[in-house]
Amino acid sequence: MSEILLITATRLQSVRSGEWLLVDDPFELPLIVRAAQITRIRVTLKRPNGTTSRVVAAITRPLEATDREKGHFCLLKNQDEDSVPSGTELWLDPADFRGE
C-alpha cells in the first residue's frame, strides 16, 4: 500500500512554548490510524520546495466538545512555521502500522 495523504497544512500555530506546531486545519482521521488507536505517529513532510523530512506528530481532538465533529488536529514535534511552510503535505506510511 502506498503512502496516505493526511492533510495539507495551510494554517499553523506554535504552541507549548514552541515545542509543538499545531496544524490548525481539521481533518478526517484515516481508518488505519483510528483502528490502531495511537496518538503519536511519524509523518513525512513534503514541502512546496520539494524537500522532505520525517517528524513525530501527535493526533488530537479539539478540546471544545462542540468542535469535535470538525475532525482531528495534528501537532508536529519540534517544528516551527519556517520548517513547515503553508502548503506542506503530511503523509503517512501504512508500513508504520504493520511493524515493517
C-alpha angles and dihedrals in degrees: 000000000000128000120293122225107233099182144322109239116232103150120044133178131181113233138179095030092308096306091116135031115214117217094211099200115100116229140180110259112236115247092242090062095042091050092050090051093213127143102194121059141156117252133185115233112214107191125203089248090061099254121128138196138173116238140170115258131189119210116213142168122235112271093229111079091216090060097049095091088063090073139245132321131217129224119197117211117235095352131125138195091271093055093046108040121188109280095038112143121221113212131190124210110217089209087072088067095049096053093247 
